[in-house]
Amino acid sequence: MIKRLLQMFTPAVRAKCLPAPEPLRGVPPVRRLKTYRADTGFSWSYYYEGHRLEVAPHPGQAYLFTLQPGTRTQRQVTIAIPERTLAEARERMGSAIASRESYALAKMYLFSMLDREEQPAPDSRWELQVDALISIWEQLDL
């Protein structure tokens, strides 16, 4: 009886869900485990999963990483770089940011956030703001 009720309501629930996110692009052919030792003293193992265009909450690029703190459960972190941030950075710096440079900015922002936070929540989404982008840009000397 319960199984039949669930079958009746499942299509209605699926119809109200948001559309599936766009497939990842730039997925590495071989998933490489890397390690980062944060300023907090904590060591993180991570994988770069790829990137996709993001529409909500702000249009832009979203870079996905899977983090594993020691032997604990993995968690996914998204570094979002909104189009408005890229446009303002382009205006302030006088040049556009290439896709490889966007990836470098996202990765360095991930590291800077891990230096400040010991345990990000699962499925965290961190948005790169223009001042942080320019600071990272200057550190990388791009």
Summary of the structure (lengths in Angstrom):
residues: 142
radius of gyration: 18.2
end to end distance: 63.2
largest distance: 65.4
contacts: 359
relative contact order: 0.15
helix: 39%
strand: 27%
